[in-house]
Every structure is written in C-alpha cells, then in structure tokens.
Amino acid sequence: MEGFLFLGFGLHAWITLLTVLGMFSILLFTRLRSDLVFLGAVAVLFVTGVLDEKEAFSGISSPSVITIGVLFVVVAGLTRTGVLQWMVKNLLGQPNNYARAVTRLMLPVAALSSFLNNTTVVVLFINVVKMWSKKLGISPSKLLIPLSYASGMGGVCTLIGTPPNMIISGLYADRTGISMNILATAIPGLFCLAVGILSVIAMRRLLPDRKAPEEAFESTGEYTVELLVPSDNIHIGESVADLGLNHVRGGSLIELRHFDDEKVTSPVPDDEPLMGGDRLVYAGQIADLLELKQSHGFVSADHPVFSISEAGESHCQLRTAYVTFGSKLIGTTMGKNQFERDHSLTLVAVSRQGHRLQESPRDVVIQAGDTLLLEGKPHESIDAETFKSDLHFFDSEEIPNLSAKTFVSTLIMIAMVALSALGIMPLLQCAFLAAAAMLVFRCCSPDQAMKSVNWDILMVFASSVVLGIAIQKTGIAERMASGILDVCGVNPIVVMTAICLVATFVTEFISNTAAGAMFFPIMYEAAVKLGYDPYTFLIALMISVSSSFATPIGSPTHMLVYGPGGYRFGDFMRIGLLMNIIILAANIFIVNIVYPLIPSI
C-alpha cells in the first residue's frame, strides 16, 4: 500500500482528497450539521490510518481552538453588561445622506467585529438598522448588506476577530515556533475596510431597493379575521375538531378566546369545546374566512382584541422569524409537519421578499429567507438555541441595562488586547485572565459563561486543524503548491495572488475556517518553495479567506441579513463579485507594502 501511486498521489493522499471533497459536497447539498460532517471526516482519516491517534485529536488541544473557546466567555461578559448596546446607541447618530449613513454604520460594526464574534454583532445591529433606516428614509436592503460586509472586514483586523485568523496564526506558530502579534493584520485590514466602505458607497446603485419583509405584517387587519360565536349558536358544546374549525379553506385558527375566561390556548386543541361568546381569530384569506359566518353561524366581532400592539401583553406573543439556509422546514408546509405542535407556535402569516403571500399560511411551501409571523403562548420566552438551525428570532434579544459593569467589562477587554499586543503575555493566557475577570466581577454568571460557548463551532475549528494536518502530511499541499508554481511561474506576487483568488472563490461556498485550514499548507509550501518567509503570504491568506461577498451562503452573517433585507440570491452577486476583486487587489497591494517579502535564510 505504501508503494501505491496514482497521478502522483499515494493511497493516503487519495483518501484525504476524497474525504475532503465528500465533506464539502455534503455541506453544500445536504442539511446535515456541519460539526458532525467535519467530525465524520476526521473519523474517516483516523480509521483509514491517514492520521495517527495524536494527530487525529490534536485539534482539541490546539491553542488557537482553546483560545476561541475562552473568548466566547469574554464576549458573553461584554454582551451581558450592555457594551454592544451602548455603542449602537451612541455611534450611529442621524446622518443626512447615504454615504455618511454607510460610514457611520460600517465603522462601529467593524470595530466591534475586530474583537467580538461577528455573528453576535450582526444579530444585535439588525433590528437597530431596520429602525434606523426608517428614520433616515432609506430601504433596509441598502444597509443590511453593508452591515454584513463590515462585520467580515472588521474581523480580519485582529487575530481574534475571525476564526481563520486564529487557525492560520496557530498553525504558523506550530510550524515556526513564532507567535504572530494580535494586531498583525490591523493595518492591512483597516486599509481593506476603508476601500470596502468607499466601494459600497460608489456601487450603492448595485444594492437592491427591497421592501422590508415585516412591513407586510404591520396591520393585522390585512390578514386576520375575528369572529364571534353568538349565544344561540347551534354548534355550542361541540369540539373544534367536530366542527373542523382548526383548519378551514383559506386559513387556520390561531386563537380561541372564551368569553368569560382570559386564558387562551394556542395552538387550539382539537377537543376544545365551543361556547357562546367565544372569539375565534383566523389567519389567511379574508374572503374565504368570512364564509364561516354563513356555514357555521358566526358573526363579525364588533371590537377585535387581536393586534400586534396587544400581543404579548395579556394573551399572546407575535414574533418575527427568518428561515435559515439549511433549515429542515425548507420545502415543507406547516400543514404537513409537526413544527407548530412541537414548539407550541402557530404560523400567522408568511412574507417573501417583502410581500405577504396571499395563500393560506399553512399551505405555503417554505423557502430559505422567508419571513414568518408566529404566535405563541402568553409570555413564553423563546430560546433561540432551540431554533437556531431552522429559524432566527431577531426580536427576542435581551437588552441589558447599562451599569458600572459595562465600564468594567470594557476595561477587561482593553487590558486583554493591550497585554497581548505589547507582547507582555501570550494571547491564550490573556484570554484566560480576561474570562476569569468577567466571572470575578460578575459581568456574566458561570451558567451564562458555559452557555455562551458554542461547542458546534469549536468542533468545526478543531476538525479544520486536523484536516490541515492531513493535507500537509500526505503531500497534497506540496504537490498543489508545485502545480501552482508550474502554472504561475516564480513571481511571488503572482503566486500569492493566484492562491488568494482561489481561496476567495472557495470560501464563498464553504466555511472560511475550513478554507483557512485547507489553504494554509498550500500557501506555506508555495512560499517555502519560492524561497521566501511565509509570513507575508499568510497575512494575505487571512484576509482572502474572510473576503466572501458574492453569495448569501458565503458567511453566516450574510444568511442573517438575507431574510430581514428581503433579498434574492442574486442580489449579493451583483455587488459581491466586484467587491471580491476590489478587496483582493487592495489586500495584495497593502500586505506587500506593510510586510515586504523577505527571502528565507
């Protein structure tokens, strides 16, 4: 088996190639959890003997992976004490034109994303941007894509701002024994950010002018009918199921309110009896629903009690959610799945690309990016973690009060960055001290700290490190680097640009963490073969694998804004392809100025 060679690759190399290709195919074309897919790939490499036991489990003990895990606790302290909310409130202001609005939005988002998880930052800003855009008279779709872009470009400005930077810098330290400074990417990142802001302003006509999806939900009278059961109705005493009231032509029953009882059951049980004076609230097609007046002897309610402003006060809660890419709800209808029953929620209406769909909500075939208006039980809190693979609830964020702890958590973060940047203490130790300080000063509780750690993401990071080891060990990286040199010649700028271009394209379709782990050994080997220190090449790679602008699946933050912006898939491509080229050119230009190529000794 050791002598097996095909097209220059040995057996273990082919196993690795097929495993990586299979993993990416599964991520692209199925809805399986990414952490399970990555762990499955590592398991294949371990079982087939490509990796030994130490190599297969090295990702778990990787300093970069541990650092990311500890930083989740630091971020929890900042979030729980209201630092992000304070910055949002005080930095946006009231600009008088689009250029200033984009600048006032992108700069603070980028600054926060340099030190915090960019997904957290974007989730916080989405509702703010939607309200802010109304005040400015600008469509949210003109600001939400720049919001997502800023979070990505800000993340590359520090080593802790985005996972690929952590992974690449960690792998570089493992190879060379030299640790990168936490601000190694600051100047190149800031330059690319400035170019990005100017590019968005210059290309603002390429940004779509879409109607916000929730605008279709502003008046419940447009999609709900409230009917009253007269005291002499012949159907009194019969159950909801007997009368077929839960699901009728054109809509569905979302609420039943008894005349002498404020308690409301939702979804309405099939065995619930009908009483005189009951109020029935239906959602769907108005014309079809009004036929119940004739078929069942109902009358129109004189004083409707069901409205968005009233929801959540005494009898129900209305919440807006957006269907995520990869959601198991895609391609199904609420009428044929168990989602409502399983989660005690009722679908009231569906909006797509800013327009409420006119068909019965429970008959709508759900698509990625759809906006759902859901009704739940009284004062029932929605745990976003329960729904994160299917839905994002943007109106369920806790807004903490500002206090002295806000100032304390800010000082802790500044101290952590300063100690690492000045070389006083390695980043991992700084992160542990900062996390401990957040707990000691009660910026977050131990339970909140543990819940803040995203184990799914950590498993993807750890697996990515292991895949990078396999690519290096089996000779794939060396062969690919040699192939690139054969095509591009020995000009280091050309080779650097070629690899960064491919990395930018690949990261549009797979995790930027995976792209960073996959391209690190290729870029490293290419630099070594050219006779240069890999440092400059790797800084350029860090920026490239986080520069995904052209598809909504290229970044989790793109998927977050896709639904709220009422976007279509091609909206990202119109401006994103040009952004990819512009940022790539800016990246190569500034990196080679700040970090001139140094021949290796």
DRENTOR-779398 format. One record per residue (C-alpha): residue in three letters; y, z, x. Coordinates in steps of 0.2 Angstrom, whole numbers, plus 5000, padded with zeros to 4 digits. Example, Ala and Ser with C-alpha at 12.3 -4.5 7.8 and 13.67 -1.06 7.14 Angstrom:
! residues 2
ALA497850395062
SER499550365068
***
This chain:
! residues 601
MET500050005000
GLU501250045014
GLY501049865020
PHE501449785003
LEU502949675004
PHE503649554991
LEU505349464993
GLY505649585007
PHE505449744997
GLY503949864999
LEU503049944984
HIS504150094983
ALA505649994983
TRP505049884969
ILE504550044959
THR506350114962
LEU507149944957
LEU506049934941
THR506350114936
VAL508250094938
LEU508349934929
GLY507250004915
MET508350164914
PHE509950054912
SER509049944899
ILE508550104889
LEU510350174890
LEU511050004884
PHE509849964870
THR509250124863
ARG509950284856
LEU508950404867
ARG509850544875
SER510550494892
ASP509950664901
LEU508150634895
VAL508250454901
PHE508850504918
LEU507650644920
GLY506250524915
ALA506750404929
VAL506650544942
ALA504950594935
VAL504350414937
LEU504950414955
PHE504150584959
VAL502450544951
THR502350374960
GLY502650454977
VAL504350374980
LEU505150544981
ASP504350704988
GLU504550874979
LYS506050924989
GLU506950754986
ALA506550754968
PHE507350924964
SER508750904977
GLY509950864963
ILE509851034955
SER510351114971
SER511650984976
PRO513351074980
SER514350944970
VAL513250964954
ILE513451154956
THR515251144958
ILE515451034942
GLY514451174933
VAL515551314939
LEU517151204935
PHE516651204916
VAL516951394916
VAL518651374924
VAL519051234911
ALA518551354897
GLY519751484903
LEU521151364903
THR520751294886
ARG520451464878
THR522151534884
GLY523151384877
VAL523651304894
LEU523251124887
GLN524151164871
TRP525751224879
MET525851064890
VAL525550954875
LYS526951044865
ASN528251044879
LEU527950874888
LEU527850744875
GLY529650754868
GLN530450624857
PRO530650464867
ASN531750324860
ASN530650174865
TYR528850114868
ALA529050114887
ARG529650294888
ALA528350344875
VAL526950274885
THR527650354901
ARG527850524893
LEU526050514886
MET525150454901
LEU525850564915
PRO525450734907
VAL523750664902
ALA523350604920
ALA524050764927
LEU522850874916
SER521350754919
SER521550774938
PHE520950954936
LEU520050964919
ASN518750874910
ASN519550714904
THR518550714888
THR519250884883
VAL520950824887
VAL520750664876
VAL520050764862
LEU521550884862
PHE522850744863
ILE522050634849
ASN522750724834
VAL524450754843
VAL524650574847
LYS524250524829
MET525650644823
TRP526750594837
SER526550414833
LYS527150434815
LYS528750524821
LEU529050384833
GLY528650244821
ILE527350174832
SER525550124827
PRO524250254835
SER523250104841
LYS524750064853
LEU524550234861
LEU522750284860
ILE522050154872
PRO523450204885
LEU522850394882
SER521150354886
TYR521650244901
ALA522750384908
SER521350514907
GLY520250404918
MET521550354931
GLY522150534932
GLY520350594935
VAL520250494951
CYS521750584959
THR520750734964
LEU518950764969
ILE518650874955
GLY519450764942
THR518050654938
PRO516150674942
PRO515950514953
ASN517150584965
MET516150744966
ILE514550654968
ILE515150524981
SER516050664991
GLY514550774991
LEU513450634997
TYR514650595011
ALA514650775016
ASP512750775016
ARG512750615027
THR514050665039
GLY514250855038
ILE516150825035
SER516950885018
MET518250775010
ASN519950865006
ILE520050894987
LEU521650794987
ALA520950644997
THR521150524983
ALA522850594977
ILE523950454985
PRO522850304981
GLY522550374963
LEU524450404960
PHE524850234965
CYS523550154954
LEU524150264940
ALA525950204942
VAL525350024942
GLY524250064927
ILE525750134917
LEU526849984922
SER525449864917
VAL525149944900
ILE527049934896
ALA527049754902
MET525549704892
ARG525949804876
ARG525849644866
LEU523949644870
LEU523749814862
PRO523249794844
ASP524349854830
ARG523049934819
LYS523250044803
ALA522650224807
PRO520950254798
GLU521450414790
GLU522950334781
ALA521650274769
PHE521250454765
GLU522950514761
SER522850514742
THR521350574734
GLY521850494718
GLU521450324725
TYR519550364727
THR519150514716
VAL518950544698
GLU518950714690
LEU518050734673
LEU517950874661
VAL516450924651
PRO517050964633
SER516351124625
ASP515551024611
ASN514650904623
ILE512850874618
HIS512250874636
ILE512751064639
GLY511251154646
GLU510451004654
SER510250994673
VAL511250874684
ALA509550794688
ASP509050764670
LEU510750684666
GLY510650584683
LEU512450644687
ASN512250664706
HIS512250484710
VAL512850354697
ARG513350174698
GLY514950154709
GLY514950334717
SER514250504719
LEU514550684713
ILE515450784727
GLU515950934717
LEU515551034701
ARG516651174696
HIS516151294682
PHE517551344670
ASP517351524672
ASP516751534690
GLU517751484705
LYS516151464715
VAL515751284719
THR514151214725
SER514151064737
PRO513150954738
VAL512750994720
PRO510951054717
ASP509850944705
ASP509451094695
GLU511251154692
PRO511551164673
LEU513051084664
MET514151204655
GLY515651174643
GLY517251174653
ASP516451114669
ARG517450994680
LEU516550854689
VAL517350774704
TYR516650604708
ALA517050484723
GLY516850304723
GLN517450154712
ILE518650214699
ALA518250084686
ASP516350124687
LEU516550304687
LEU517650304671
GLU516150234661
LEU515450414662
LYS516750454648
GLN515850344636
SER514050364642
HIS514050554644
GLY515450604633
PHE516550674647
VAL518450674646
SER519850654660
ALA520350814667
ASP522150854662
HIS522550944678
PRO521550894693
VAL521151034705
PHE520350924719
SER521550864733
ILE521650864751
SER523050994752
GLU522051114741
ALA520451084751
GLY519951224762
GLU521051354753
SER519851414739
HIS518351294736
CYS518051164749
GLN518551084765
LEU518850904769
ARG518650844787
THR518850684795
ALA517450624807
TYR517150474818
VAL515450394820
THR515050384839
PHE514150244848
GLY512350284849
SER512350384833
LYS510750394823
LEU511750364807
ILE512250184813
GLY511350054802
THR510850184788
THR511650234772
MET512050414767
GLY511050374751
LYS509450344761
ASN509550484774
GLN509550664774
PHE511150694783
GLU512050774769
ARG510750884763
ASP510350944781
HIS512150994785
SER512751044768
LEU514050904768
THR514550764756
LEU515250594760
VAL516850564750
ALA517450404757
VAL517250284772
SER518650194781
ARG518350044793
GLN519749984805
GLY521050064795
HIS520450014777
ARG519450114765
LEU517950024760
GLN517849994741
GLU516050004738
SER515150174734
PRO515250284750
ARG513350324749
ASP512950134749
VAL513950094764
VAL512950044780
ILE513750144793
GLN514450064809
ALA515050144826
GLY516850184824
ASP516850214805
THR517950354799
LEU517050474787
LEU517950594775
LEU516650734772
GLU516750884761
GLY515851044765
LYS515651224759
PRO517051344757
HIS517751404774
GLU516151344783
SER516551314801
ILE515951154809
ASP515051174825
ALA515551014835
GLU514051034846
THR512851014831
PHE513550844828
LYS514150784845
SER512850644846
ASP513250574829
LEU515050624824
HIS516650684832
PHE517650804821
PHE519450804828
ASP520250924815
SER519151074819
GLU519851114836
GLU520351294839
ILE522151314843
PRO522351474853
ASN523951574854
LEU524951574869
SER525051744879
ALA525151814896
LYS523351754899
THR524051574898
PHE525051614914
VAL523651704922
SER522351554919
THR523651434926
LEU523951534942
ILE522051544944
MET521851354943
ILE523351334955
ALA522651454968
MET520951364967
VAL521651194971
ALA522851264985
LEU521451364994
SER520351204994
ALA521751084998
LEU522351185013
GLY520551195020
ILE520551385019
MET518951385009
PRO517651255003
LEU517851194985
LEU516251264979
GLN516751444985
CYS518451414977
ALA517651364961
PHE516551524960
LEU518051634963
ALA519151544950
ALA517751554937
ALA517451744941
ALA519351774940
MET519351694922
LEU518051814917
VAL518851964925
PHE520551934917
ARG519651894901
CYS520351714900
CYS518651674892
SER517151784887
PRO515451774895
ASP514751694879
GLN516151564879
ALA515851534898
MET514051494895
LYS514351384880
SER515651284890
VAL514351224902
ASN513751054897
TRP511951054903
ASP511650874897
ILE513050814908
LEU512350924923
MET510650844921
VAL511350674922
PHE512350714938
ALA510850794946
SER509750644942
SER511050524948
VAL511050614965
VAL509150594966
LEU509250404961
GLY510450384975
ILE509250464987
ALA507850344981
ILE508950194983
GLN509350245001
LYS507550295006
THR506650145000
GLY507850025010
ILE508649944994
ALA510349994999
GLU510149925017
ARG509449765010
MET510849744997
ALA512149785010
SER511449655021
GLY511449525007
ILE513249565003
LEU513749535021
ASP512749375022
VAL513749315007
CYS515449385011
GLY515449375030
VAL516049515041
ASN517849545035
PRO517849725030
ILE519149695016
VAL518249555008
VAL516549665008
MET517449815001
THR518249714988
ALA516649624983
ILE515649794981
CYS517149874972
LEU517249724960
VAL515349734956
ALA515449924954
THR516949904942
PHE515949774931
VAL514349884931
THR515250044926
GLU515849954910
PHE514049974904
ILE513350124912
SER513850304916
ASN515250304930
THR514250444938
ALA512650334939
ALA513750194946
GLY514450304959
ALA512650364964
MET511950194964
PHE513350104974
PHE513650254987
PRO512250204998
ILE512650014997
MET514450045002
TYR513950165015
GLU512750055023
ALA513949905022
ALA515250005031
VAL514050055045
LYS513349885047
LEU515149815049
GLY515449955062
TYR516750055053
ASP516950235047
PRO516350235029
TYR517750355023
THR518950215018
PHE517650115009
LEU517050264999
ILE518850314993
ALA519050134986
LEU517250154978
MET517850314970
ILE519250234961
SER518250074956
VAL516850164948
SER518050254937
SER519050104933
SER518250044916
PHE519449974904
ALA518649824896
THR517349894884
PRO517350044872
ILE515650094879
GLY516350104897
SER516950284896
PRO516650424884
THR518550434881
HIS518550254875
MET517250304862
LEU518350454857
VAL519850344853
TYR518850194846
GLY518750274828
PRO520450354827
GLY521350204833
GLY520450084820
TYR519949974835
ARG518749824836
PHE517649804851
GLY518649654857
ASP520249754857
PHE519849834874
MET519349674882
ARG520949594878
ILE521949714889
GLY520549784899
LEU519949634909
LEU521749614916
MET521849804919
ASN520149794929
ILE520849654940
ILE522549734942
ILE521949914946
LEU520649834958
ALA521949744968
ALA523049904968
ASN521550004974
ILE521149894989
PHE522949874994
ILE523450064994
VAL521750135001
ASN521850025016
ILE523650075019
VAL523350265017
TYR521750265026
PRO521750115039
LEU519950065044
ILE519350155059
PRO517950075070
SER516450195071
ILE516050265088
***
